[in-house]
């Protein structure tokens, strides 16, 4: 069909073609009108056949296209004829038409895609697998796919998603488009949807290695580390010398708690890739987790020497919290920020690292300016809707009443193993975790994502039923289902347990939003709420460059609203489940550590153990931003550190409102 209209007829033909995707019946009607003016016109005839195919009228499409393909045996009429024949169940004839189209135009990806779809529909798994890989080799020749890829590279997500969904409506088996849509979903924090698209692509094309690698990445980001490792091992069987895969495997081993295997993997990598700065950063992260701080610093410094513009290395060094940058470091970071062409992620890393360096140097105004700029860059990457978050919180409060919980008492999984430490990030939760993990009956694990994954699964179910949040779905679950969810949580966290200790810690701060879910599916689990002064906690979050998952932290007002919602939700659970959650105030732990430790252990039903007071001697792996701080005795200097920045915290104060005035008590939010 002509790409550029040159006559009124061509213009009318192009207008009719635009209707194909959204109104194929109208497209067919206009094609018939054009054929009345120009009988047997090949482009109008092809359009009519395409419209019939799009509308599912394959018999009519066949009648039109079979005659056209005889008169004009070109690739596109043959492809459309094959689609009509396939729709009529004439698979052998469709296969023959496609092979003729490919013979005429060997570099045409769509003919190979339709051939793969045909074999897949016939149940020919091996033939489909080979055909999809064949299609993927030629996919770069597809102009539409390349336009979508270009939009993705420019972060034009809305345009790219519109094009991708249209493409997949037209070509439902397009594994290349599935992978691109998965990439878009992952980049816009929709990991569950990304996994679904990747699973669809891999079901059709198991050898689609790029999709499998993407699948491993998103599984890892979703906290499904063991599953990600399975995917990587499958890829490494075919590509044993792929350094990127080994790097990913080392990262995942660290997340699984196999930090020593992770370190060994990095060391093997560095024997072959000594000059690769990013591997040195990963190595440094693993050393940091293992408590080998001096070696971690050397690794980060080596990465910087290899690649001075590697913002991630500078931020990793700053994120140790114990490193003090000198004047030369500060000048080096300033020079990097003056360069052009730096992407937002790299620039944000430098902004946060330089902010930390200037804060340590006492240059608070300039430090705050860099924190502000770093957060602005992160906000561009991860939008946040504070009003929507408040609405979700209030929906949870409306559902989880005393009566709601009383009606479900005694249901759920009775295992007492988990101890949830939750609340705001940067609230002292890692300190509480380290104290508890120093008790011989308790195993420290990590910030586990299993409960969030269960909440995501329930959210998908809620959307399918038209519910606003997953909390509405909880009202429909029977006792067996609640127990099964609790057992699923235990199964998903089993790979993180490496000792025979009867209890383990799940220190995921964001689990505060799921206290109702936790209580319903694990009624005997312990729940500890770590709380810190609102200004100290929120400012500490503001200057922390989180990798992902804390979108609220990139604006002071957003942070204040988030903290306020958190306090209101926890106050609600205090009313409807009195005594269920044990609260620990960070400042009280600093002022009288032993008393607070004894109270926590009493709540957990554990005997007092002196090792809990000497938590800083515990050599367990710690992966949070506080890893170095909890390896030292408690110190008081950080309690009021935020006051240096008080002149710039007005919007935070305003958003916190009565929560700030009442701390450590809670204002009356009303029943």
C-alpha positions as CSV (number, residue, x, y, z in Angstrom):
1,X,0.0,0.0,0.0
2,X,1.3,3.5,-0.8
3,X,3.0,5.1,2.2
4,X,2.4,8.7,1.0
5,X,-1.0,9.7,-0.4
6,X,-0.7,11.5,-3.7
7,X,-4.3,11.6,-5.0
8,X,-7.8,11.9,-3.4
9,X,-8.1,8.1,-3.8
10,X,-4.8,7.6,-2.0
11,X,-5.9,9.9,0.8
12,X,-9.2,8.0,1.2
13,X,-7.3,4.8,1.2
14,X,-5.0,6.0,4.0
15,X,-7.9,7.2,6.1
16,X,-9.5,3.8,5.8
17,X,-6.2,2.1,6.8
18,X,-6.1,4.2,10.0
19,X,-9.4,2.6,11.0
20,X,-8.0,-0.9,10.9
21,X,-6.8,-1.1,14.5
22,X,-9.9,0.5,16.2
23,X,-12.8,-0.1,13.8
24,X,-12.1,-2.8,11.2
25,X,-15.8,-2.9,10.3
26,X,-15.7,0.7,9.2
27,X,-12.4,0.1,7.4
28,X,-14.0,-2.7,5.5
29,X,-16.9,-0.5,4.6
30,X,-14.7,2.2,3.3
31,X,-12.6,-0.3,1.4
32,X,-15.7,-1.6,-0.4
33,X,-16.7,2.0,-1.3
34,X,-13.3,2.5,-2.8
35,X,-13.5,-0.7,-4.8
36,X,-16.8,0.4,-6.2
37,X,-14.9,3.4,-7.6
38,X,-11.9,1.3,-8.7
39,X,-12.8,-2.4,-9.1
40,X,-9.9,-4.8,-8.3
41,X,-7.6,-2.0,-7.1
42,X,-4.9,-4.1,-5.4
43,X,-4.3,-1.8,-2.4
44,X,-8.0,-1.4,-1.7
45,X,-8.5,-5.1,-2.1
46,X,-5.6,-5.8,0.3
47,X,-7.1,-3.3,2.8
48,X,-10.5,-5.1,2.6
49,X,-8.9,-8.4,3.3
50,X,-6.9,-7.0,6.2
51,X,-10.1,-5.4,7.6
52,X,-11.9,-8.8,7.4
53,X,-9.0,-10.5,9.2
54,X,-8.9,-7.8,11.9
55,X,-12.6,-8.3,12.4
56,X,-12.3,-12.1,12.6
57,X,-14.2,-12.6,9.4
58,X,-11.6,-15.1,8.0
59,X,-13.9,-16.7,5.4
60,X,-14.6,-13.3,3.8
61,X,-10.9,-12.4,4.1
62,X,-9.9,-15.6,2.4
63,X,-12.3,-15.0,-0.5
64,X,-10.8,-11.6,-1.1
65,X,-7.2,-12.4,-0.5
66,X,-7.0,-15.7,-2.3
67,X,-7.9,-14.0,-5.6
68,X,-5.6,-11.1,-4.9
69,X,-2.6,-13.4,-4.1
70,X,-3.2,-15.2,-7.4
71,X,-3.3,-11.9,-9.4
72,X,-0.6,-10.2,-7.3
73,X,1.6,-12.8,-5.5
74,X,3.4,-10.2,-3.4
75,X,4.6,-10.8,0.3
76,X,1.9,-8.8,2.1
77,X,-1.1,-10.3,0.3
78,X,0.4,-13.8,0.9
79,X,0.9,-13.0,4.6
80,X,-2.7,-11.8,5.0
81,X,-3.9,-14.8,3.1
82,X,-2.0,-17.0,5.5
83,X,-3.7,-15.3,8.5
84,X,-7.1,-15.9,6.9
85,X,-6.2,-19.6,6.2
86,X,-4.9,-20.0,9.7
87,X,-8.1,-18.5,11.1
88,X,-10.1,-21.1,9.1
89,X,-7.9,-24.0,10.3
90,X,-6.2,-24.5,7.0
91,X,-2.7,-24.6,8.6
92,X,-0.8,-26.4,5.8
93,X,-2.1,-23.9,3.2
94,X,-1.2,-21.0,5.6
95,X,2.3,-22.5,6.1
96,X,2.8,-22.7,2.3
97,X,1.7,-19.0,1.8
98,X,4.0,-17.8,4.5
99,X,7.0,-19.7,3.1
100,X,6.3,-18.1,-0.3
101,X,6.2,-14.7,1.3
102,X,9.5,-15.3,3.1
103,X,11.1,-16.6,-0.1
104,X,10.1,-13.3,-1.8
105,X,11.2,-11.0,1.0
106,X,13.7,-12.8,3.2
107,X,14.3,-9.9,5.6
108,X,10.6,-9.3,6.5
109,X,10.2,-9.9,10.2
110,X,6.4,-10.0,10.3
111,X,6.1,-13.0,7.9
112,X,8.5,-14.9,10.3
113,X,6.4,-13.9,13.3
114,X,3.2,-15.1,11.7
115,X,4.9,-18.3,10.8
116,X,6.0,-18.7,14.5
117,X,2.5,-18.0,15.7
118,X,1.1,-20.5,13.3
119,X,3.4,-23.3,14.6
120,X,2.7,-22.3,18.2
121,X,-1.1,-22.5,17.6
122,X,-0.6,-26.0,16.1
123,X,1.2,-27.2,19.2
124,X,4.5,-27.5,17.4
125,X,6.6,-26.3,20.3
126,X,10.0,-27.0,18.7
127,X,9.0,-25.5,15.4
128,X,7.5,-22.4,17.1
129,X,10.6,-22.1,19.3
130,X,12.9,-22.1,16.2
131,X,10.6,-19.7,14.3
132,X,10.4,-17.2,17.1
133,X,14.2,-17.1,17.3
134,X,14.3,-16.7,13.6
135,X,11.9,-13.8,13.9
136,X,14.0,-12.2,16.6
137,X,17.0,-12.2,14.4
138,X,15.1,-10.1,11.8
139,X,13.2,-7.9,14.3
140,X,15.7,-5.0,14.0
141,X,14.5,-4.6,10.4
142,X,11.0,-3.7,11.7
143,X,10.6,0.1,11.6
144,X,7.7,0.1,14.0
145,X,9.7,-1.8,16.7
146,X,12.7,0.5,16.1
147,X,10.4,3.5,16.6
148,X,9.2,2.0,19.9
149,X,12.7,1.3,21.0
150,X,13.7,4.9,20.2
151,X,10.8,6.2,22.3
152,X,11.8,4.0,25.2
153,X,15.4,5.3,25.0
154,X,14.1,8.9,25.2
155,X,12.0,7.9,28.3
156,X,8.8,8.6,26.3
157,X,6.9,5.9,28.2
158,X,3.4,7.0,27.5
159,X,4.0,7.1,23.7
160,X,5.9,3.9,23.8
161,X,3.3,2.0,25.8
162,X,0.5,3.2,23.4
163,X,2.5,1.9,20.4
164,X,3.3,-1.4,22.1
165,X,-0.2,-2.2,23.2
166,X,-1.4,-1.4,19.7
167,X,1.3,-3.6,18.3
168,X,0.3,-6.5,20.5
169,X,-3.3,-6.1,19.7
170,X,-2.4,-6.4,16.1
171,X,0.3,-9.2,16.6
172,X,-0.6,-10.9,19.9
173,X,2.4,-13.3,19.6
174,X,5.1,-10.7,19.1
175,X,7.7,-11.8,21.7
176,X,9.9,-8.8,20.9
177,X,7.1,-6.4,21.7
178,X,6.3,-8.4,24.8
179,X,9.9,-7.9,26.0
180,X,9.8,-4.2,25.3
181,X,6.6,-3.8,27.1
182,X,8.1,-5.7,30.1
183,X,11.1,-3.4,30.0
184,X,8.8,-0.4,30.1
185,X,6.7,-1.8,33.0
186,X,9.9,-2.5,34.9
187,X,11.2,1.0,34.3
188,X,7.9,2.4,35.6
189,X,7.9,0.3,38.8
190,X,5.3,-2.2,37.5
191,X,7.3,-5.3,38.2
192,X,4.4,-7.7,38.4
193,X,3.2,-6.7,35.0
194,X,6.7,-6.9,33.6
195,X,7.0,-10.5,34.9
196,X,3.8,-11.5,33.2
197,X,4.9,-10.2,29.8
198,X,8.3,-11.9,30.1
199,X,6.7,-15.2,31.1
200,X,4.4,-14.9,28.0
201,X,7.4,-14.3,25.8
202,X,9.5,-17.1,27.3
203,X,6.5,-19.5,27.0
204,X,6.6,-19.0,23.3
205,X,10.4,-18.6,22.9
206,X,12.3,-20.3,25.7
207,X,15.6,-19.5,24.0
208,X,14.9,-15.8,24.0
209,X,18.0,-15.1,26.2
210,X,17.5,-11.3,26.4
211,X,14.0,-11.8,27.8
212,X,15.3,-14.5,30.2
213,X,18.0,-12.1,31.4
214,X,15.4,-9.4,31.9
215,X,13.2,-11.9,33.7
216,X,16.1,-12.6,36.1
217,X,16.6,-8.9,36.7
218,X,12.9,-8.3,37.5
219,X,12.6,-11.4,39.7
220,X,15.6,-10.1,41.7
221,X,14.0,-6.6,42.0
222,X,10.8,-8.3,43.2
223,X,12.6,-10.1,46.0
224,X,12.3,-13.5,44.3
225,X,16.1,-14.0,44.5
226,X,16.1,-17.8,44.4
227,X,14.0,-17.8,41.2
228,X,16.3,-15.2,39.6
229,X,19.2,-17.4,40.4
230,X,17.6,-20.4,38.6
231,X,17.2,-18.2,35.5
232,X,20.8,-17.0,35.6
233,X,22.2,-20.5,36.0
234,X,20.2,-21.5,32.9
235,X,21.7,-18.7,31.0
236,X,25.2,-19.4,32.3
237,X,25.0,-23.0,31.0
238,X,25.0,-21.6,27.5
239,X,27.2,-18.6,28.2
240,X,29.6,-19.6,30.9
241,X,32.0,-16.7,30.2
242,X,29.4,-14.0,30.2
243,X,30.8,-11.5,32.8
244,X,27.5,-9.6,33.1
245,X,25.7,-12.8,34.1
246,X,28.4,-13.6,36.7
247,X,28.1,-10.1,38.1
248,X,24.3,-10.4,38.4
249,X,24.8,-13.8,40.1
250,X,27.2,-12.4,42.6
251,X,24.7,-9.6,43.5
252,X,21.9,-12.2,43.9
253,X,24.0,-14.5,46.1
254,X,24.6,-11.5,48.4
255,X,20.9,-10.9,48.6
256,X,20.3,-14.5,49.5
257,X,22.7,-14.2,52.4
258,X,25.5,-16.1,50.7
259,X,27.8,-13.2,51.0
260,X,30.9,-15.3,51.1
261,X,30.0,-17.0,47.8
262,X,29.2,-13.6,46.4
263,X,32.6,-12.3,47.3
264,X,34.3,-15.3,45.8
265,X,32.3,-14.8,42.6
266,X,33.4,-11.2,42.4
267,X,37.0,-12.2,43.0
268,X,36.9,-14.7,40.2
269,X,35.4,-12.1,37.9
270,X,38.1,-9.5,38.8
271,X,40.8,-12.0,37.8
272,X,39.4,-11.7,34.2
273,X,38.0,-8.2,34.4
274,X,40.3,-6.3,36.7
275,X,39.7,-3.0,34.8
276,X,35.9,-3.1,35.1
277,X,34.9,-0.4,37.5
278,X,31.3,-1.6,38.1
279,X,32.5,-5.0,39.2
280,X,34.7,-3.3,41.8
281,X,31.6,-1.5,43.1
282,X,29.7,-4.8,43.3
283,X,32.7,-6.3,45.1
284,X,32.8,-3.4,47.5
285,X,29.1,-3.8,48.3
286,X,29.6,-7.5,49.1
287,X,32.6,-6.7,51.3
288,X,30.5,-4.0,53.1
289,X,27.7,-6.5,53.8
290,X,30.3,-8.9,55.2
291,X,31.6,-6.2,57.5
292,X,35.0,-5.9,55.8
293,X,34.7,-2.2,55.7
294,X,38.4,-1.3,55.0
295,X,38.5,-3.6,52.0
296,X,35.1,-2.2,50.8
297,X,36.6,1.3,50.9
298,X,39.6,0.2,48.8
299,X,37.3,-1.5,46.3
300,X,35.2,1.7,45.9
301,X,38.3,3.8,45.6
302,X,39.7,1.5,43.0
303,X,36.5,1.8,41.0
304,X,36.7,5.6,41.2
305,X,40.4,5.5,40.0
306,X,39.4,3.4,37.1
307,X,36.3,5.5,36.2
308,X,36.1,8.9,38.0
309,X,32.7,9.7,36.5
310,X,31.1,6.5,38.0
311,X,28.6,8.2,40.3
312,X,27.5,4.9,41.8
313,X,31.1,4.3,43.2
314,X,31.1,7.8,44.8
315,X,27.6,7.2,46.4
316,X,28.6,3.7,47.6
317,X,31.5,5.3,49.4
318,X,29.3,8.0,50.9
319,X,26.7,5.4,51.8
320,X,29.1,3.7,54.2
321,X,28.3,6.7,56.5
322,X,31.6,6.4,58.2
323,X,33.8,7.7,55.4
324,X,34.9,11.4,55.4
325,X,35.7,12.9,52.0
326,X,38.6,15.3,51.8
327,X,38.9,18.6,49.9
328,X,40.3,16.8,46.8
329,X,37.3,14.4,46.8
330,X,34.9,17.3,47.0
331,X,36.6,19.2,44.2
332,X,36.6,16.0,42.0
333,X,32.8,15.5,42.5
334,X,32.2,19.2,41.7
335,X,34.1,18.8,38.5
336,X,32.1,15.8,37.5
337,X,28.8,17.7,38.1
338,X,30.0,20.4,35.8
339,X,30.3,18.0,32.9
340,X,27.5,17.8,30.3
341,X,25.8,14.7,29.0
342,X,25.5,13.0,32.4
343,X,22.3,10.8,32.8
344,X,20.0,11.6,35.7
345,X,20.9,8.5,37.7
346,X,24.6,9.2,37.6
347,X,24.0,12.9,38.4
348,X,21.8,12.0,41.4
349,X,24.5,9.7,42.8
350,X,27.0,12.6,42.6
351,X,24.5,15.0,44.1
352,X,23.8,12.8,47.2
353,X,27.5,11.9,47.6
354,X,28.6,15.6,47.4
355,X,25.8,16.5,49.8
356,X,27.1,14.0,52.3
357,X,30.7,15.3,51.9
358,X,29.7,18.9,52.4
359,X,27.5,18.0,55.4
360,X,30.5,16.3,57.0
361,X,32.5,19.5,56.2
362,X,30.0,21.7,58.0
363,X,28.8,23.4,54.8
364,X,25.1,22.8,55.6
365,X,23.5,25.2,53.2
366,X,25.4,23.9,50.2
367,X,24.9,20.3,51.4
368,X,21.2,20.8,51.5
369,X,21.1,22.3,48.0
370,X,22.8,19.2,46.7
371,X,20.4,16.9,48.5
372,X,17.5,19.0,47.1
373,X,18.9,18.6,43.5
374,X,19.5,14.9,44.0
375,X,15.9,14.3,45.2
376,X,14.5,16.4,42.3
377,X,16.3,14.1,39.8
378,X,15.0,11.0,41.6
379,X,11.5,12.4,41.6
380,X,11.6,12.7,37.8
381,X,12.3,9.0,37.7
382,X,9.8,7.9,40.3
383,X,6.6,10.0,40.6
384,X,4.6,9.8,43.8
385,X,1.0,10.6,44.7
386,X,0.7,11.5,48.4
387,X,-3.1,11.9,48.2
388,X,-3.5,8.5,46.7
389,X,-1.4,7.0,49.5
390,X,-3.5,8.7,52.1
391,X,-6.7,7.3,50.5
392,X,-5.2,3.8,50.6
393,X,-4.4,4.2,54.3
394,X,-7.9,5.3,55.2
395,X,-9.5,2.5,53.2
396,X,-7.4,0.1,55.3
397,X,-8.6,1.7,58.5
398,X,-12.2,1.5,57.4
399,X,-12.0,-2.2,56.7
400,X,-9.8,-3.4,59.6
401,X,-12.2,-2.9,62.5
402,X,-12.3,-4.7,65.9
403,X,-15.3,-6.7,64.6
404,X,-13.4,-7.6,61.4
405,X,-10.5,-9.1,63.3
406,X,-12.7,-10.7,66.0
407,X,-14.7,-12.6,63.3
408,X,-11.4,-14.1,62.0
409,X,-9.7,-14.8,65.3
410,X,-7.9,-18.1,65.3
411,X,-7.5,-18.4,61.6
412,X,-4.3,-18.1,59.6
413,X,-1.0,-20.0,59.9
414,X,-0.2,-20.5,63.6
415,X,3.6,-20.6,63.1
416,X,5.3,-18.1,65.5
417,X,8.6,-17.9,63.6
418,X,8.6,-14.4,62.1
419,X,9.4,-11.2,64.0
420,X,8.5,-8.3,61.8
421,X,10.4,-5.1,62.4
422,X,8.7,-2.3,60.5
423,X,8.0,1.4,60.3
424,X,9.7,4.2,58.5
425,X,13.1,3.6,56.8
426,X,16.0,5.2,58.7
427,X,14.1,4.9,62.0
428,X,16.5,2.6,63.9
429,X,15.0,-0.6,62.6
430,X,18.4,-2.0,61.7
431,X,19.5,-1.4,65.3
432,X,16.6,-3.3,66.6
433,X,17.2,-6.1,64.1
434,X,20.9,-6.3,65.1
435,X,19.9,-6.4,68.8
436,X,17.4,-9.2,68.3
437,X,19.7,-11.1,65.9
438,X,22.4,-11.2,68.6
439,X,20.0,-13.5,70.6
440,X,20.8,-17.2,70.0
441,X,17.1,-18.0,69.4
442,X,16.7,-15.4,66.6
443,X,18.2,-15.4,63.1
444,X,18.7,-12.1,61.3
445,X,17.9,-12.2,57.6
446,X,17.3,-9.1,55.6
447,X,14.6,-6.7,54.3
448,X,12.5,-9.5,52.9
449,X,10.0,-8.8,50.2
450,X,7.8,-11.9,50.6
451,X,4.9,-10.0,52.4
452,X,4.9,-7.3,49.8
453,X,4.8,-9.9,47.1
454,X,1.7,-11.5,48.7
455,X,0.1,-8.0,48.9
456,X,0.9,-7.5,45.2
457,X,-0.7,-10.9,44.4
458,X,-3.8,-9.9,46.3
459,X,-3.8,-6.4,44.6
460,X,-4.0,-8.1,41.2
461,X,-7.0,-10.2,42.4
462,X,-8.6,-7.0,43.7
463,X,-8.2,-5.3,40.3
464,X,-9.8,-8.2,38.6
465,X,-12.8,-7.9,40.9
466,X,-13.0,-4.1,40.6
467,X,-11.9,-3.5,44.2
468,X,-9.9,-0.4,45.1
469,X,-7.3,-2.1,47.3
470,X,-6.4,-5.6,48.3
471,X,-7.8,-4.9,51.8
472,X,-11.3,-5.3,50.4
473,X,-10.3,-8.8,49.2
474,X,-9.3,-9.8,52.7
475,X,-13.0,-9.8,53.7
476,X,-13.7,-12.5,51.2
477,X,-11.0,-15.0,52.3
478,X,-11.9,-18.0,54.3
479,X,-9.7,-19.5,57.1
480,X,-8.1,-22.1,54.8
481,X,-7.1,-19.3,52.4
482,X,-5.6,-17.1,55.2
483,X,-3.6,-20.1,56.5
484,X,-2.4,-20.9,52.9
485,X,-1.2,-17.3,52.6
486,X,0.7,-17.5,55.9
487,X,2.3,-20.8,54.7
488,X,3.2,-19.2,51.4
489,X,5.0,-16.4,53.3
490,X,7.0,-19.0,55.2
491,X,7.9,-20.9,52.1
492,X,9.0,-17.7,50.3
493,X,11.3,-16.8,53.1
494,X,12.7,-20.2,53.7
495,X,15.7,-19.7,51.4
496,X,16.8,-16.7,53.6
497,X,17.1,-18.9,56.7
498,X,20.5,-20.5,57.2
499,X,20.4,-21.6,60.9
500,X,18.2,-23.7,63.1
501,X,17.1,-20.7,65.2
502,X,13.4,-21.0,66.0
503,X,12.7,-17.3,65.1
504,X,13.8,-15.1,62.3
505,X,13.5,-11.3,61.6
506,X,11.9,-9.7,58.6
507,X,13.1,-6.1,58.7
508,X,11.2,-4.6,55.8
509,X,10.1,-1.1,56.9
510,X,7.3,-0.8,54.3
511,X,5.5,-3.8,55.9
512,X,3.8,-1.3,58.2
513,X,1.2,-0.9,55.5
514,X,0.5,-4.6,55.7
515,X,0.0,-5.0,59.5
516,X,-3.6,-6.1,58.9
517,X,-2.5,-8.7,56.4
518,X,0.3,-9.9,58.7
519,X,-2.1,-10.3,61.7
520,X,-4.7,-12.2,59.6
521,X,-2.3,-14.7,58.0
522,X,0.3,-15.0,60.8
523,X,-1.6,-14.3,64.0
524,X,1.3,-15.5,66.2
525,X,4.1,-13.5,64.5
526,X,5.6,-10.6,66.5
527,X,5.3,-7.1,65.1
528,X,7.7,-4.4,66.3
529,X,7.2,-0.8,65.2
530,X,10.5,1.2,65.1
531,X,9.8,4.9,65.5
532,X,12.2,7.9,65.4
533,X,11.6,11.7,65.8
534,X,9.7,12.8,62.7
535,X,12.2,15.5,61.6
536,X,15.2,13.3,62.3
537,X,13.7,10.3,60.5
538,X,12.4,12.2,57.5
539,X,15.5,14.3,57.0
540,X,17.6,11.1,57.2
541,X,15.4,9.7,54.4
542,X,15.7,12.8,52.4
543,X,19.5,12.5,52.2
544,X,19.4,8.8,51.5
545,X,19.6,7.9,47.8
546,X,17.5,4.7,47.9
547,X,17.9,2.3,45.0
548,X,14.1,1.9,44.6
549,X,10.9,1.4,46.5
550,X,10.9,4.6,48.6
551,X,9.3,7.0,46.1
552,X,7.8,9.1,48.9
553,X,11.3,10.1,50.1
554,X,12.1,12.5,47.2
555,X,10.2,15.5,48.5
556,X,10.0,17.0,52.0
557,X,6.2,17.6,51.9
558,X,5.6,14.1,50.5
559,X,7.7,12.6,53.2
560,X,5.8,14.5,55.9
561,X,2.5,13.3,54.6
562,X,3.9,9.7,54.4
563,X,5.1,9.8,58.0
564,X,1.8,11.2,59.1
565,X,-0.1,8.4,57.3
566,X,2.1,5.9,58.9
567,X,1.5,7.2,62.4
568,X,-2.3,7.3,61.8
569,X,-2.4,3.8,60.5
570,X,-0.4,2.4,63.4
571,X,-2.6,4.3,65.8
572,X,-5.6,2.7,64.3
573,X,-4.1,-0.8,64.9
574,X,-3.3,0.2,68.4
575,X,-7.0,0.9,68.9
576,X,-8.5,-2.2,67.2
577,X,-5.7,-4.7,68.2
578,X,-4.4,-3.3,71.5
579,X,-1.0,-4.7,72.5
580,X,-0.6,-6.5,69.2
581,X,2.3,-4.2,68.0
582,X,5.2,-3.4,70.2
583,X,6.6,0.1,69.7
584,X,10.2,1.1,70.2
585,X,11.1,4.8,70.3
586,X,14.7,5.2,69.0
587,X,15.5,8.1,71.4
588,X,14.5,5.8,74.3
589,X,16.9,3.1,73.1
590,X,19.7,5.6,73.0
591,X,18.9,7.0,76.4
592,X,18.4,3.6,78.2
593,X,19.4,0.7,76.0
594,X,19.1,-2.1,78.5
595,X,15.6,-1.3,79.6
596,X,14.4,-1.1,76.0
597,X,16.1,-4.3,75.0
598,X,14.5,-6.2,77.9
599,X,11.1,-4.9,76.9
600,X,11.6,-6.0,73.3
601,X,12.7,-9.5,74.5
602,X,9.8,-9.8,76.9
603,X,7.4,-8.9,74.1
604,X,9.0,-11.6,71.9
605,X,8.8,-14.2,74.7
606,X,12.6,-14.5,74.8
607,X,14.8,-14.7,77.9
608,X,17.3,-11.8,78.4
609,X,20.7,-12.4,76.9
610,X,23.7,-10.2,77.5
611,X,24.8,-10.6,73.9
612,X,21.8,-8.4,72.9
613,X,23.5,-5.5,74.6
614,X,26.8,-6.2,72.8
615,X,25.1,-6.3,69.4
616,X,27.9,-4.4,67.8
617,X,30.1,-7.5,68.2
618,X,27.8,-9.5,66.0
619,X,29.6,-10.2,62.7
620,X,26.5,-11.1,60.7
621,X,26.0,-9.8,57.2
622,X,24.0,-6.5,57.1
623,X,22.8,-5.0,53.8
624,X,21.1,-1.8,54.8
625,X,22.4,1.8,54.8
626,X,23.0,1.5,58.6
627,X,25.3,-1.5,58.2
628,X,28.4,0.3,59.6
629,X,26.5,2.2,62.3
630,X,25.1,-1.0,63.9
631,X,28.6,-2.4,64.1
632,X,29.5,0.2,66.7
633,X,28.1,0.9,70.2
634,X,25.1,3.2,70.4
635,X,26.1,6.9,70.2
636,X,24.0,10.0,70.9
637,X,25.4,12.4,68.4
638,X,22.9,11.5,65.7
639,X,19.8,12.1,67.7
640,X,19.7,15.9,67.1
641,X,21.8,16.1,64.0
642,X,18.8,17.2,62.0
643,X,18.7,20.5,63.9
644,X,21.5,21.9,61.7
645,X,19.2,21.7,58.8
646,X,16.0,23.0,60.5
647,X,16.0,26.3,58.6
648,X,15.2,24.4,55.4
649,X,12.6,22.0,56.8
650,X,9.5,24.2,56.8
651,X,7.5,22.2,54.2
652,X,8.3,19.0,56.2
653,X,7.1,20.6,59.4
654,X,3.9,21.8,57.8
655,X,3.1,18.4,56.3
656,X,3.8,16.6,59.6
657,X,1.4,18.9,61.5
658,X,0.1,17.6,64.8
659,X,2.2,14.4,64.5
660,X,5.3,16.5,65.1
661,X,3.9,18.4,68.0
662,X,2.7,15.2,69.8
663,X,5.8,13.1,69.3
664,X,6.5,10.6,70.9
665,X,2.8,10.4,71.7
666,X,0.2,10.3,69.0
667,X,-2.4,13.0,68.2
668,X,-6.1,12.1,68.3
669,X,-6.9,11.1,64.8
670,X,-10.5,10.1,65.7
671,X,-11.9,6.6,65.7
